[in-house]
Structures are given as C-alpha cells and as structure tokens.
C-alpha cells in the first residue's frame, strides 16, 4: 500500500507581477516557467543561476532540482534566493508574493477555495482554520475557538462562509 504524502506547499499559488504560479506536489515552483512567463533577461535564466556556488549548495540539500529540458524546480527558500540573484526588486516581488498568502486572510481563503476545488480538502481546511484563528480575538474569556459563538462571529465578520462554519460544527443556521 502506497501513501501519497504531499509537501506542505504543494499546490500553493503565488502571484508575481499579476501572473499565477503553482507549486508542484513536492512543494516546488518551476523557476524556468517563472523566468519565461515574466520575460526576464536571458542572462538571468535559472540555468545561469544553477551554476553558482549558492545554487549548487541548494541542489545538494534538495532545495533545487534540475529537470533537464523540463525546468528548474525550487523550494520557497530557493525561489527567493533565485529572485535575489535576478535583482533586489524582483526579490522583493517574490518575497511579497509568498507573504501575501500568510498575511492576507482574504487571499488565504481564496487559496483554500482553490485547493478544495483541486481535491485538497484537508490542506484547505487547515489553511481556513489558521485564517479563522488569526482573525479572532482570543483574549475574550472564555475563548471561543470553534465554539458556536466563535463560528457565528467568524461568519458575521466574513472570515469564513456559512457553509464552512457548518462544516466546522455550526449547529444552527446563521441569521
């Protein structure tokens, strides 16, 4: 029996200069696709970067994989390192793209919906739960984490949908 375990970044989507890029099941982004799609300079191609000492170190630690003719695949860390090599401005854009998922609940919820539509229900639920927990004020006593009151408050503040609240255990319809 084989168990399919996906990386925590599998299918995550980042937006760079208005273009969407999705991680593969190993949680890696295709640097060649990013380079081509964004029409970066030929001198800044992933193949040129891969020759550098830093890129070689990342390859040795399996954070960069060269798929000859099929792209250069990199983890989040290696993607940001590649972006830094391209230019400081590009590094900022790529870093901001990764951080947008973590810091903007509305983006996280869109990503969660996309993940769910792709069949990654468990990962979508985790992302929604993080977003839900981050937006709530848990200093109120007693804490209302996933209680009826907390779920109703999350729906009222548009943190989660009513349907998702029902999935999380909301027992009565929201009014």
OpenMM code with the backbone's topology and positions (N, CA, C; nanometers):
from openmm import Vec3, app, unit

residues = "UNK UNK UNK UNK UNK UNK UNK UNK UNK UNK UNK UNK UNK UNK UNK UNK UNK UNK UNK UNK UNK UNK UNK UNK UNK UNK UNK UNK UNK UNK UNK UNK UNK UNK UNK UNK UNK UNK UNK UNK UNK UNK UNK UNK UNK UNK UNK UNK UNK UNK UNK UNK UNK UNK UNK UNK UNK UNK UNK UNK UNK UNK UNK UNK UNK UNK UNK UNK UNK UNK UNK UNK UNK UNK UNK UNK UNK UNK UNK UNK UNK UNK UNK UNK UNK UNK UNK UNK UNK UNK UNK UNK UNK UNK UNK UNK UNK UNK UNK UNK UNK UNK UNK UNK UNK UNK UNK UNK UNK UNK UNK UNK UNK UNK UNK UNK UNK UNK UNK UNK UNK UNK UNK UNK UNK UNK UNK UNK UNK UNK UNK UNK UNK UNK UNK UNK UNK UNK UNK UNK UNK UNK UNK UNK UNK UNK UNK UNK UNK UNK UNK UNK UNK UNK UNK UNK UNK UNK UNK UNK UNK UNK UNK UNK UNK UNK UNK UNK UNK UNK UNK UNK UNK UNK UNK".split()
positions = [
    Vec3(0.0840, -0.1173, 0.0000),
    Vec3(0.0000, 0.0000, 0.0000),
    Vec3(0.0891, 0.1245, 0.0000),
    Vec3(0.0611, 0.2143, -0.0899),
    Vec3(0.1383, 0.3371, -0.1036),
    Vec3(0.0592, 0.4541, -0.0468),
    Vec3(0.1259, 0.5361, 0.0330),
    Vec3(0.0617, 0.6543, 0.0893),
    Vec3(0.1160, 0.7759, 0.0156),
    Vec3(0.0254, 0.8554, -0.0390),
    Vec3(0.0639, 0.9752, -0.1113),
    Vec3(0.0709, 1.0925, -0.0140),
    Vec3(0.1925, 1.1336, 0.0201),
    Vec3(0.2118, 1.2446, 0.1119),
    Vec3(0.2632, 1.3628, 0.0310),
    Vec3(0.1887, 1.4708, 0.0369),
    Vec3(0.2281, 1.5900, -0.0367),
    Vec3(0.2986, 1.6867, 0.0565),
    Vec3(0.3841, 1.7663, -0.0016),
    Vec3(0.4565, 1.8684, 0.0722),
    Vec3(0.3592, 1.9751, 0.1208),
    Vec3(0.3923, 2.0429, 0.2305),
    Vec3(0.3030, 2.1439, 0.2865),
    Vec3(0.2784, 2.2592, 0.1905),
    Vec3(0.3674, 2.2834, 0.0937),
    Vec3(0.3475, 2.3895, -0.0039),
    Vec3(0.2887, 2.3385, -0.1352),
    Vec3(0.2586, 2.2079, -0.1430),
    Vec3(0.2032, 2.1526, -0.2670),
    Vec3(0.0784, 2.2299, -0.3079),
    Vec3(0.0735, 2.2657, -0.4342),
    Vec3(-0.0400, 2.3359, -0.4962),
    Vec3(-0.0589, 2.4790, -0.4463),
    Vec3(0.0322, 2.5302, -0.3632),
    Vec3(0.0213, 2.6707, -0.3245),
    Vec3(0.0429, 2.7575, -0.4474),
    Vec3(-0.0290, 2.8660, -0.4514),
    Vec3(-0.0222, 2.9574, -0.5650),
    Vec3(0.0370, 3.0895, -0.5172),
    Vec3(0.1347, 3.1397, -0.5923),
    Vec3(0.1874, 3.2734, -0.5673),
    Vec3(0.1595, 3.3581, -0.6910),
    Vec3(0.1386, 3.4852, -0.6690),
    Vec3(0.1127, 3.5786, -0.7779),
    Vec3(0.2312, 3.6740, -0.7852),
    Vec3(0.2988, 3.6748, -0.9001),
    Vec3(0.4123, 3.7643, -0.9223),
    Vec3(0.3808, 3.8466, -1.0465),
    Vec3(0.3811, 3.9774, -1.0292),
    Vec3(0.3515, 4.0692, -1.1390),
    Vec3(0.2234, 4.0291, -1.2116),
    Vec3(0.1229, 3.9916, -1.1355),
    Vec3(-0.0077, 3.9588, -1.1908),
    Vec3(-0.0198, 3.8209, -1.2529),
    Vec3(0.0837, 3.7408, -1.2471),
    Vec3(0.0828, 3.6057, -1.3045),
    Vec3(0.0837, 3.5030, -1.1920),
    Vec3(0.0042, 3.3990, -1.2069),
    Vec3(-0.0070, 3.2950, -1.1043),
    Vec3(0.0908, 3.1811, -1.1334),
    Vec3(0.1554, 3.1341, -1.0273),
    Vec3(0.2467, 3.0205, -1.0360),
    Vec3(0.2131, 2.9234, -0.9233),
    Vec3(0.1969, 2.7968, -0.9587),
    Vec3(0.1548, 2.6956, -0.8616),
    Vec3(0.2684, 2.5985, -0.8345),
    Vec3(0.2834, 2.5634, -0.7073),
    Vec3(0.3855, 2.4656, -0.6681),
    Vec3(0.3416, 2.3258, -0.7100),
    Vec3(0.4378, 2.2408, -0.7372),
    Vec3(0.4073, 2.1013, -0.7682),
    Vec3(0.3837, 2.0228, -0.6383),
    Vec3(0.3616, 1.8937, -0.6492),
    Vec3(0.3336, 1.8111, -0.5308),
    Vec3(0.4504, 1.8069, -0.4324),
    Vec3(0.5710, 1.8360, -0.4799),
    Vec3(0.6879, 1.8382, -0.3922),
    Vec3(0.7065, 1.9750, -0.3257),
    Vec3(0.6125, 2.0671, -0.3499),
    Vec3(0.6210, 2.1997, -0.2899),
    Vec3(0.7266, 2.2869, -0.3554),
    Vec3(0.7485, 2.2660, -0.4843),
    Vec3(0.8495, 2.3427, -0.5566),
    Vec3(0.7867, 2.4197, -0.6725),
    Vec3(0.8457, 2.5357, -0.7003),
    Vec3(0.7998, 2.6188, -0.8110),
    Vec3(0.8977, 2.6041, -0.9261),
    Vec3(0.8463, 2.6119, -1.0489),
    Vec3(0.9276, 2.5983, -1.1687),
    Vec3(0.9902, 2.7335, -1.2032),
    Vec3(1.1187, 2.7489, -1.1726),
    Vec3(1.1884, 2.8749, -1.1984),
    Vec3(1.1947, 2.9057, -1.3476),
    Vec3(1.2034, 2.8024, -1.4294),
    Vec3(1.2075, 2.8239, -1.5739),
    Vec3(1.0753, 2.8826, -1.6219),
    Vec3(0.9659, 2.8320, -1.5697),
    Vec3(0.8343, 2.8855, -1.6053),
    Vec3(0.8215, 3.0315, -1.5603),
    Vec3(0.8666, 3.0609, -1.4393),
    Vec3(0.8618, 3.1985, -1.3889),
    Vec3(0.9467, 3.2885, -1.4789),
    Vec3(1.0680, 3.2446, -1.5107),
    Vec3(1.1599, 3.3210, -1.5939),
    Vec3(1.0991, 3.3494, -1.7319),
    Vec3(1.0440, 3.2454, -1.7950),
    Vec3(0.9853, 3.2623, -1.9285),
    Vec3(0.8588, 3.3475, -1.9248),
    Vec3(0.7692, 3.3185, -1.8316),
    Vec3(0.6414, 3.3893, -1.8238),
    Vec3(0.6607, 3.5376, -1.7981),
    Vec3(0.7555, 3.5705, -1.7110),
    Vec3(0.7789, 3.7109, -1.6772),
    Vec3(0.8779, 3.7784, -1.7731),
    Vec3(0.9249, 3.7009, -1.8728),
    Vec3(1.0150, 3.7539, -1.9756),
    Vec3(1.1373, 3.8232, -1.9148),
    Vec3(1.1992, 3.7521, -1.8195),
    Vec3(1.3216, 3.8044, -1.7592),
    Vec3(1.4369, 3.7932, -1.8596),
    Vec3(1.5412, 3.8673, -1.8389),
    Vec3(1.6581, 3.8703, -1.9259),
    Vec3(1.7174, 3.7300, -1.9441),
    Vec3(1.7707, 3.7029, -2.0634),
    Vec3(1.8351, 3.5742, -2.0893),
    Vec3(1.9519, 3.5504, -1.9945),
    Vec3(2.0163, 3.6589, -1.9531),
    Vec3(2.1309, 3.6451, -1.8620),
    Vec3(2.0870, 3.6078, -1.7210),
    Vec3(1.9562, 3.6148, -1.6940),
    Vec3(1.9046, 3.5833, -1.5603),
    Vec3(1.8248, 3.4526, -1.5583),
    Vec3(1.8502, 3.3669, -1.6544),
    Vec3(1.7816, 3.2372, -1.6595),
    Vec3(1.8246, 3.1458, -1.5466),
    Vec3(1.7363, 3.0559, -1.5057),
    Vec3(1.7693, 2.9633, -1.3965),
    Vec3(1.8929, 2.8777, -1.4243),
    Vec3(1.9193, 2.8478, -1.5507),
    Vec3(2.0377, 2.7689, -1.5851),
    Vec3(2.1657, 2.8414, -1.5490),
    Vec3(2.1682, 2.9720, -1.5691),
    Vec3(2.2862, 3.0525, -1.5329),
    Vec3(2.3025, 3.0555, -1.3813),
    Vec3(2.1907, 3.0729, -1.3112),
    Vec3(2.1928, 3.0769, -1.1645),
    Vec3(2.2379, 2.9427, -1.1078),
    Vec3(2.1945, 2.8338, -1.1710),
    Vec3(2.2236, 2.6992, -1.1207),
    Vec3(2.3737, 2.6695, -1.1186),
    Vec3(2.4517, 2.7457, -1.1957),
    Vec3(2.5963, 2.7257, -1.1992),
    Vec3(2.6677, 2.7873, -1.0792),
    Vec3(2.6005, 2.8745, -1.0070),
    Vec3(2.6612, 2.9446, -0.8946),
    Vec3(2.6765, 2.8538, -0.7729),
    Vec3(2.7723, 2.8871, -0.6886),
    Vec3(2.8021, 2.8093, -0.5679),
    Vec3(2.6780, 2.7945, -0.4783),
    Vec3(2.6059, 2.9045, -0.4568),
    Vec3(2.4862, 2.9012, -0.3707),
    Vec3(2.3805, 2.8057, -0.4262),
    Vec3(2.3573, 2.8105, -0.5562),
    Vec3(2.2586, 2.7219, -0.6186),
    Vec3(2.3028, 2.5759, -0.6085),
    Vec3(2.4303, 2.5520, -0.6238),
    Vec3(2.4819, 2.4149, -0.6109),
    Vec3(2.4603, 2.3631, -0.4694),
    Vec3(2.4839, 2.4499, -0.3706),
    Vec3(2.4594, 2.4105, -0.2305),
    Vec3(2.3122, 2.3769, -0.2107),
    Vec3(2.2235, 2.4561, -0.2692),
    Vec3(2.0797, 2.4307, -0.2569),
    Vec3(2.0405, 2.3008, -0.3288),
    Vec3(2.1074, 2.2706, -0.4398),
    Vec3(2.0804, 2.1440, -0.5092),
    Vec3(2.1221, 2.0267, -0.4224),
    Vec3(2.2374, 2.0387, -0.3558),
    Vec3(2.2859, 1.9316, -0.2691),
    Vec3(2.1897, 1.9051, -0.1536),
    Vec3(2.1209, 2.0093, -0.1077),
    Vec3(2.0249, 1.9921, 0.0019),
    Vec3(1.8836, 1.9648, -0.0512),
    Vec3(1.8733, 1.9393, -0.1805),
    Vec3(1.7457, 1.9017, -0.2461),
    Vec3(1.6431, 2.0162, -0.2462),
    Vec3(1.6923, 2.1386, -0.2377),
    Vec3(1.6033, 2.2549, -0.2438),
    Vec3(1.5910, 2.3075, -0.3860),
    Vec3(1.6759, 2.2563, -0.4736),
    Vec3(1.6693, 2.2872, -0.6166),
    Vec3(1.6878, 2.1560, -0.6909),
    Vec3(1.6034, 2.1341, -0.7915),
    Vec3(1.6164, 2.0145, -0.8746),
    Vec3(1.6140, 2.0573, -1.0195),
    Vec3(1.7147, 2.0129, -1.0927),
    Vec3(1.7207, 2.0411, -1.2356),
    Vec3(1.6556, 1.9257, -1.3095),
    Vec3(1.5585, 1.9574, -1.3907),
    Vec3(1.4918, 1.8568, -1.4710),
    Vec3(1.5240, 1.8910, -1.6160),
    Vec3(1.6344, 1.8410, -1.6624),
    Vec3(1.6912, 1.8801, -1.7921),
    Vec3(1.5840, 1.8809, -1.9009),
    Vec3(1.5624, 1.9999, -1.9540),
    Vec3(1.4627, 2.0190, -2.0587),
    Vec3(1.3226, 2.0417, -2.0064),
    Vec3(1.3003, 2.0197, -1.8772),
    Vec3(1.1663, 2.0352, -1.8205),
    Vec3(1.1573, 2.1419, -1.7130),
    Vec3(1.2645, 2.2131, -1.6870),
    Vec3(1.2584, 2.3208, -1.5889),
    Vec3(1.3544, 2.3031, -1.4738),
    Vec3(1.3619, 2.4080, -1.3943),
    Vec3(1.4399, 2.4089, -1.2716),
    Vec3(1.3412, 2.4300, -1.1587),
    Vec3(1.3293, 2.3341, -1.0704),
    Vec3(1.2292, 2.3376, -0.9646),
    Vec3(1.2955, 2.3730, -0.8322),
    Vec3(1.2306, 2.4650, -0.7575),
    Vec3(1.2924, 2.5159, -0.6360),
    Vec3(1.1906, 2.5311, -0.5239),
    Vec3(1.2370, 2.5076, -0.4015),
    Vec3(1.1546, 2.5303, -0.2835),
    Vec3(1.1319, 2.6800, -0.2668),
    Vec3(1.0502, 2.7151, -0.1691),
    Vec3(1.0240, 2.8561, -0.1396),
    Vec3(1.1559, 2.9299, -0.1144),
    Vec3(1.2406, 2.8742, -0.0286),
    Vec3(1.3682, 2.9369, 0.0045),
    Vec3(1.4537, 2.9564, -0.1205),
    Vec3(1.4666, 2.8527, -0.2020),
    Vec3(1.5499, 2.8611, -0.3212),
    Vec3(1.4891, 2.9564, -0.4246),
    Vec3(1.3573, 2.9621, -0.4329),
    Vec3(1.2923, 3.0554, -0.5255),
    Vec3(1.3242, 3.1988, -0.4867),
    Vec3(1.3210, 3.2271, -0.3583),
    Vec3(1.3550, 3.3622, -0.3121),
    Vec3(1.5037, 3.3905, -0.3365),
    Vec3(1.5898, 3.2911, -0.3174),
    Vec3(1.7332, 3.3098, -0.3429),
    Vec3(1.7578, 3.3378, -0.4918),
    Vec3(1.6860, 3.2654, -0.5776),
    Vec3(1.6970, 3.2917, -0.7223),
    Vec3(1.6513, 3.4342, -0.7527),
    Vec3(1.5403, 3.4736, -0.6951),
    Vec3(1.4871, 3.6086, -0.7187),
    Vec3(1.5869, 3.7150, -0.6743),
    Vec3(1.6560, 3.6911, -0.5635),
    Vec3(1.7559, 3.7863, -0.5148),
    Vec3(1.8705, 3.7993, -0.6138),
    Vec3(1.9050, 3.6899, -0.6795),
    Vec3(2.0109, 3.6933, -0.7794),
    Vec3(1.9661, 3.7730, -0.9016),
    Vec3(1.8387, 3.7608, -0.9381),
    Vec3(1.7883, 3.8345, -1.0538),
    Vec3(1.7997, 3.9845, -1.0285),
    Vec3(1.7427, 4.0307, -0.9164),
    Vec3(1.7527, 4.1734, -0.8807),
    Vec3(1.6887, 4.1946, -0.7446),
    Vec3(1.7283, 4.2995, -0.6735),
    Vec3(1.6651, 4.3282, -0.5443),
    Vec3(1.5147, 4.3545, -0.5585),
    Vec3(1.4760, 4.4199, -0.6674),
    Vec3(1.3334, 4.4486, -0.6883),
    Vec3(1.2543, 4.3200, -0.7124),
    Vec3(1.3144, 4.2277, -0.7888),
    Vec3(1.2457, 4.1013, -0.8147),
    Vec3(1.2388, 4.0177, -0.6870),
    Vec3(1.3445, 4.0224, -0.6064),
    Vec3(1.3426, 3.9523, -0.4779),
    Vec3(1.2270, 4.0031, -0.3920),
    Vec3(1.2103, 4.1355, -0.3863),
    Vec3(1.1001, 4.1930, -0.3091),
    Vec3(0.9648, 4.1451, -0.3607),
    Vec3(0.9486, 4.1423, -0.4926),
    Vec3(0.8217, 4.0998, -0.5521),
    Vec3(0.7914, 3.9539, -0.5185),
    Vec3(0.8925, 3.8686, -0.5283),
    Vec3(0.8727, 3.7255, -0.4995),
    Vec3(0.8471, 3.7034, -0.3505),
    Vec3(0.9237, 3.7697, -0.2670),
    Vec3(0.9033, 3.7579, -0.1229),
    Vec3(0.7615, 3.8016, -0.0861),
    Vec3(0.7199, 3.9163, -0.1407),
    Vec3(0.5844, 3.9659, -0.1135),
    Vec3(0.4778, 3.8680, -0.1612),
    Vec3(0.5040, 3.7996, -0.2723),
    Vec3(0.4075, 3.7018, -0.3235),
    Vec3(0.3891, 3.5866, -0.2251),
    Vec3(0.4982, 3.5405, -0.1661),
    Vec3(0.4878, 3.4335, -0.0671),
    Vec3(0.4196, 3.4832, 0.0601),
    Vec3(0.4549, 3.6003, 0.1045),
    Vec3(0.3991, 3.6533, 0.2277),
    Vec3(0.2512, 3.6881, 0.2153),
    Vec3(0.2062, 3.7194, 0.0951),
    Vec3(0.0655, 3.7556, 0.0759),
    Vec3(-0.0271, 3.6444, 0.1227),
    Vec3(0.0125, 3.5220, 0.1007),
    Vec3(-0.0698, 3.4085, 0.1424),
    Vec3(-0.0816, 3.4041, 0.2944),
    Vec3(0.0275, 3.4340, 0.3620),
    Vec3(0.0288, 3.4241, 0.5071),
    Vec3(-0.0360, 3.5426, 0.5769),
    Vec3(-0.0237, 3.6614, 0.5190),
    Vec3(-0.0656, 3.7817, 0.5887),
    Vec3(-0.2032, 3.8342, 0.5504),
    Vec3(-0.2581, 3.7898, 0.4398),
    Vec3(-0.3871, 3.8413, 0.3954),
    Vec3(-0.4907, 3.7304, 0.4024),
    Vec3(-0.5757, 3.7325, 0.5045),
    Vec3(-0.6736, 3.6253, 0.5188),
    Vec3(-0.7603, 3.6067, 0.3951),
    Vec3(-0.7956, 3.7166, 0.3283),
    Vec3(-0.8800, 3.7025, 0.2108),
    Vec3(-0.8091, 3.6267, 0.0998),
    Vec3(-0.6777, 3.6437, 0.0874),
    Vec3(-0.6011, 3.5690, -0.0107),
    Vec3(-0.5939, 3.4226, 0.0324),
    Vec3(-0.5691, 3.4005, 0.1599),
    Vec3(-0.5611, 3.2637, 0.2111),
    Vec3(-0.6923, 3.1895, 0.1867),
    Vec3(-0.8046, 3.2583, 0.2035),
    Vec3(-0.9338, 3.1927, 0.1826),
    Vec3(-0.9577, 3.1627, 0.0353),
    Vec3(-0.9115, 3.2498, -0.0527),
    Vec3(-0.9226, 3.2224, -0.1963),
    Vec3(-0.8368, 3.1015, -0.2320),
    Vec3(-0.7166, 3.0971, -0.1757),
    Vec3(-0.6278, 2.9833, -0.1997),
    Vec3(-0.6915, 2.8558, -0.1442),
    Vec3(-0.7519, 2.8644, -0.0274),
    Vec3(-0.8181, 2.7472, 0.0319),
    Vec3(-0.9316, 2.6987, -0.0580),
    Vec3(-1.0104, 2.7908, -0.1109),
    Vec3(-1.1184, 2.7510, -0.2031),
    Vec3(-1.0620, 2.6820, -0.3263),
    Vec3(-0.9525, 2.7361, -0.3791),
    Vec3(-0.8873, 2.6763, -0.4963),
    Vec3(-0.8333, 2.5380, -0.4616),
    Vec3(-0.7727, 2.5256, -0.3434),
    Vec3(-0.7207, 2.3966, -0.3006),
    Vec3(-0.8337, 2.2943, -0.2898),
    Vec3(-0.9463, 2.3371, -0.2342),
    Vec3(-1.0612, 2.2473, -0.2196),
    Vec3(-1.1109, 2.2034, -0.3574),
    Vec3(-1.1171, 2.2968, -0.4527),
    Vec3(-1.1659, 2.2621, -0.5867),
    Vec3(-1.0710, 2.1646, -0.6568),
    Vec3(-0.9452, 2.1606, -0.6124),
    Vec3(-0.8471, 2.0689, -0.6693),
    Vec3(-0.8416, 1.9369, -0.5917),
    Vec3(-0.9302, 1.9233, -0.4933),
    Vec3(-0.9370, 1.7988, -0.4175),
    Vec3(-0.8492, 1.7941, -0.2943),
    Vec3(-0.7861, 1.9048, -0.2576),
    Vec3(-0.7002, 1.9084, -0.1398),
    Vec3(-0.7797, 1.9596, -0.0197),
    Vec3(-0.8839, 1.8884, 0.0171),
    Vec3(-0.9747, 1.9324, 0.1227),
    Vec3(-0.9071, 1.9482, 0.2581),
    Vec3(-0.8223, 1.8550, 0.2930),
    Vec3(-0.7562, 1.8610, 0.4240),
    Vec3(-0.6681, 1.9856, 0.4346),
    Vec3(-0.5866, 2.0110, 0.3328),
    Vec3(-0.4998, 2.1286, 0.3334),
    Vec3(-0.5820, 2.2564, 0.3346),
    Vec3(-0.6920, 2.2580, 0.2603),
    Vec3(-0.7789, 2.3760, 0.2575),
    Vec3(-0.8373, 2.4020, 0.3961),
    Vec3(-0.8783, 2.2970, 0.4642),
    Vec3(-0.9352, 2.3122, 0.5983),
    Vec3(-0.8315, 2.3674, 0.6966),
    Vec3(-0.7086, 2.3212, 0.6841),
    Vec3(-0.6017, 2.3712, 0.7722),
    Vec3(-0.5786, 2.5196, 0.7469),
    Vec3(-0.5703, 2.5585, 0.6213),
    Vec3(-0.5481, 2.6986, 0.5877),
    Vec3(-0.6639, 2.7853, 0.6363),
    Vec3(-0.7854, 2.7383, 0.6206),
    Vec3(-0.9017, 2.8128, 0.6694),
    Vec3(-0.9002, 2.8245, 0.8217),
    Vec3(-0.8608, 2.7179, 0.8870),
    Vec3(-0.8565, 2.7208, 1.0334),
    Vec3(-0.7530, 2.8219, 1.0818),
    Vec3(-0.6353, 2.8249, 1.0192),
    Vec3(-0.5345, 2.9239, 1.0562),
    Vec3(-0.5891, 3.0649, 1.0364),
    Vec3(-0.6549, 3.0865, 0.9255),
    Vec3(-0.7106, 3.2183, 0.8954),
    Vec3(-0.8169, 3.2547, 0.9973),
    Vec3(-0.9040, 3.1604, 1.0279),
    Vec3(-1.0111, 3.1823, 1.1255),
    Vec3(-0.9514, 3.2171, 1.2616),
    Vec3(-0.8546, 3.1383, 1.3062),
    Vec3(-0.7938, 3.1611, 1.4374),
    Vec3(-0.7186, 3.2931, 1.4431),
    Vec3(-0.6504, 3.3295, 1.3343),
    Vec3(-0.5737, 3.4543, 1.3328),
    Vec3(-0.6630, 3.5775, 1.3378),
    Vec3(-0.7845, 3.5693, 1.2838),
    Vec3(-0.8709, 3.6868, 1.2785),
    Vec3(-0.9547, 3.7050, 1.4051),
    Vec3(-0.9572, 3.6075, 1.4906),
    Vec3(-1.0409, 3.6160, 1.6100),
    Vec3(-0.9632, 3.6754, 1.7272),
    Vec3(-1.0353, 3.7411, 1.8139),
    Vec3(-0.9757, 3.7968, 1.9354),
    Vec3(-0.9945, 3.6937, 2.0462),
    Vec3(-0.8860, 3.6189, 2.0742),
    Vec3(-0.8954, 3.5107, 2.1719),
    Vec3(-0.8731, 3.5606, 2.3143),
    Vec3(-0.8618, 3.6933, 2.3332),
    Vec3(-0.8447, 3.7459, 2.4681),
    Vec3(-0.9776, 3.7481, 2.5441),
    Vec3(-1.0882, 3.7308, 2.4703),
    Vec3(-1.2203, 3.7258, 2.5343),
    Vec3(-1.2280, 3.5984, 2.6165),
    Vec3(-1.2806, 3.6071, 2.7384),
    Vec3(-1.2921, 3.4886, 2.8237),
    Vec3(-1.4362, 3.4436, 2.8268),
    Vec3(-1.4641, 3.3160, 2.8172),
    Vec3(-1.3716, 3.2106, 2.7784),
    Vec3(-1.3430, 3.2162, 2.6288),
    Vec3(-1.2327, 3.1565, 2.5840),
    Vec3(-1.2041, 3.1584, 2.4410),
    Vec3(-1.3132, 3.0847, 2.3631),
    Vec3(-1.3395, 3.1319, 2.2440),
    Vec3(-1.4479, 3.0745, 2.1636),
    Vec3(-1.3967, 3.0043, 2.0399),
    Vec3(-1.2796, 2.9484, 2.0460),
    Vec3(-1.2218, 2.8788, 1.9314),
    Vec3(-1.3117, 2.7626, 1.8903),
    Vec3(-1.3684, 2.7733, 1.7723),
    Vec3(-1.4566, 2.6720, 1.7135),
    Vec3(-1.5782, 2.6391, 1.8004),
    Vec3(-1.6204, 2.7328, 1.8840),
    Vec3(-1.7462, 2.7165, 1.9562),
    Vec3(-1.8558, 2.7748, 1.8689),
    Vec3(-1.9797, 2.7538, 1.9079),
    Vec3(-2.0914, 2.8091, 1.8319),
    Vec3(-2.0802, 2.9611, 1.8214),
    Vec3(-2.0483, 3.0262, 1.9318),
    Vec3(-2.0361, 3.1713, 1.9327),
    Vec3(-1.9210, 3.2160, 1.8427),
    Vec3(-1.8076, 3.1473, 1.8501),
    Vec3(-1.6927, 3.1810, 1.7676),
    Vec3(-1.7200, 3.1615, 1.6191),
    Vec3(-1.7878, 3.0517, 1.5860),
    Vec3(-1.8214, 3.0264, 1.4459),
    Vec3(-1.9189, 3.1313, 1.3921),
    Vec3(-2.0188, 3.1675, 1.4725),
    Vec3(-2.1142, 3.2714, 1.4285),
    Vec3(-2.0415, 3.4048, 1.4095),
    Vec3(-1.9483, 3.4360, 1.4995),
    Vec3(-1.8716, 3.5605, 1.4876),
    Vec3(-1.7859, 3.5588, 1.3611),
    Vec3(-1.7281, 3.4452, 1.3287),
    Vec3(-1.6455, 3.4344, 1.2084),
    Vec3(-1.7285, 3.4543, 1.0824),
    Vec3(-1.8487, 3.3992, 1.0807),
    Vec3(-1.9372, 3.4187, 0.9657),
    Vec3(-1.9793, 3.5653, 0.9566),
    Vec3(-2.0135, 3.6249, 1.0698),
    Vec3(-2.0573, 3.7651, 1.0714),
    Vec3(-1.9477, 3.8592, 1.0216),
    Vec3(-1.8228, 3.8275, 1.0503),
    Vec3(-1.7122, 3.9135, 1.0071),
    Vec3(-1.6583, 3.8724, 0.8698),
    Vec3(-1.7260, 3.7770, 0.8056),
    Vec3(-1.6881, 3.7281, 0.6716),
    Vec3(-1.5513, 3.6605, 0.6701),
    Vec3(-1.5080, 3.6093, 0.7836),
    Vec3(-1.3819, 3.5363, 0.7897),
    Vec3(-1.3964, 3.3998, 0.7245),
    Vec3(-1.5117, 3.3367, 0.7460),
    Vec3(-1.5424, 3.2101, 0.6802),
    Vec3(-1.6850, 3.2161, 0.6295),
    Vec3(-1.7147, 3.1290, 0.5379),
    Vec3(-1.8507, 3.1235, 0.4849),
    Vec3(-1.9401, 3.0463, 0.5806),
    Vec3(-2.0698, 3.0656, 0.5640),
    Vec3(-2.1640, 2.9922, 0.6482),
    Vec3(-2.1497, 2.8424, 0.6239),
    Vec3(-2.1306, 2.8040, 0.4983),
    Vec3(-2.1147, 2.6613, 0.4671),
    Vec3(-1.9931, 2.6038, 0.5386),
    Vec3(-1.8829, 2.6798, 0.5406),
    Vec3(-1.7627, 2.6313, 0.6078),
    Vec3(-1.7847, 2.6239, 0.7585),
    Vec3(-1.8580, 2.7200, 0.8137),
    Vec3(-1.8885, 2.7178, 0.9568),
    Vec3(-1.9678, 2.5929, 0.9923),
    Vec3(-2.0617, 2.5554, 0.9056),
    Vec3(-2.1398, 2.4328, 0.9290),
    Vec3(-2.0462, 2.3125, 0.9273),
    Vec3(-1.9510, 2.3111, 0.8314),
    Vec3(-1.8539, 2.2014, 0.8265),
    Vec3(-1.7708, 2.1947, 0.9543),
    Vec3(-1.7426, 2.3115, 1.0136),
    Vec3(-1.6623, 2.3174, 1.1359),
    Vec3(-1.7444, 2.2912, 1.2622),
    Vec3(-1.8763, 2.2715, 1.2437),
    Vec3(-1.9593, 2.2357, 1.3590),
    Vec3(-2.0686, 2.3322, 1.3961),
    Vec3(-2.0943, 2.4371, 1.3182),
    Vec3(-2.2038, 2.5290, 1.3477),
    Vec3(-2.3342, 2.4510, 1.3414),
    Vec3(-2.4117, 2.4552, 1.4495),
    Vec3(-2.5317, 2.3716, 1.4589),
    Vec3(-2.6586, 2.4394, 1.4137),
    Vec3(-2.6691, 2.5689, 1.4304),
    Vec3(-2.7917, 2.6361, 1.3899),
    Vec3(-2.7620, 2.7284, 1.2724),
    Vec3(-2.8644, 2.7591, 1.1956),
    Vec3(-2.8423, 2.8476, 1.0821),
    Vec3(-2.8119, 2.9879, 1.1313),
    Vec3(-2.7286, 3.0565, 1.0587),
    Vec3(-2.6861, 3.1918, 1.0943),
    Vec3(-2.7903, 3.2915, 1.0478),
    Vec3(-2.8189, 3.3887, 1.1302),
    Vec3(-2.9170, 3.4892, 1.0918),
    Vec3(-2.8543, 3.6246, 1.0956),
] * unit.nanometer
topology = app.Topology()
chain = topology.addChain("A")
for resn in residues:
    res = topology.addResidue(resn, chain)
    for name in ("N", "CA", "C"):
        topology.addAtom(name, app.Element.getBySymbol(name[0]), res)
